[in-house]
Amino acid sequence: MDPYAKPKERKTGAQRPKIRHVPQSVEPRTRRERKAEKEAVAAERSAIKKAARRHLKEQLVREVEGMD
């Protein structure tokens, strides 16, 4: 007897079906593929930030040289 089961719940314990928030047919990617995709997005964002910092640094140097 499962103390947390509802009054008329028959499938408790090991027989209880697992809850899936996303059906398997909708999510065919493996954990590795999802992780690789996430890392690729993170790498792209860091590259954009790096390029922006480089651009701002060049702009600052041009402004400083223009003042002299």
ABEGO torsion letter per residue (X at the ends): XBAABBAABABBEAABBBBBABBAAABABBAAAAAAAAAAAAAAAAAAAAAAAAAAAAAAAAAAAAAX
